[in-house]
Amino acid sequence: MTRIGLLSDTHSYLDEAIFDYFKDCDEIWHAGDVGTVEILEKLEKFKPLRAVYGNIDAKEIQWKAPEHQRFEIEGFRIWMTHIGGAPPNYNPQVRPELKNNTPDIFICGHSHILRVMRDPKLQNMLYLNPGAAGNEGFHKIRTMLRFTLDDGKIHQLEAIELGKRGRL
C-alpha cells in the first residue's frame, strides 16, 4: 500500500499546508510547472518525490526532473507528464503513445483544472489532473489530490482545496 500526494503547477509558490495534507503520504508526485529548484528540494527533503518538468520550468529544473515519468507501483502502470491534454482531446505528441502503450493511470498538469475521470476509449484508463496548487494562472481555488494505491486498486481518492489563489 502506497499513499500518494499529487500536485502540479506550483509556479514558485509552495503553500505550507501541503506538508500537513501530505504528512501521511509515502510519496509526493509533482506534475510540472514547479517554478524553482527550491520547491523540488523542499519536497524531496519531506518525502520521496517523483516529478516532471513543465513548460515554465528552467533548465535547472529540467536537469532534476524529466519531461515524462513512466513507472510501475502497486500493480499500476503510471505515466506522468505536464502537457498531456485531457480525454478525449489529448496532446497530439502523447496521443499515439497513449493508444499504443496505455498506462493504467495518466497524470497531467498544465490546465490548472482539477479533473479525475476514466477514458473508456483507452481501456478505461484513469486520468488525473490535480489542478494548480500555486498562485499563478486563471484558477480561483488552489487544488491537489491525495490517494492510496494498493495491489491494483485505488482507494481514498480525495480532492483537496488549499484556498483561493493569492492574486485574484
Buried (B, 14 or more C-beta within 10 A) or exposed (E): EBBBBBBBBBBBBBBEBBBEBBEEBBBBBBBBBBBBBEBBEBBEEBBEBBBBBBEBBEEEBBEBBBBEBEEEBBEBBBBBBBBBBBBEEBBEEBBEBBEEEBBBBBBBBBBBBBBBEEBEEBEEBBBBBBBBBBBBBEBEEBBBBBBBBBEEEBEEBEBBEBEEBEEE
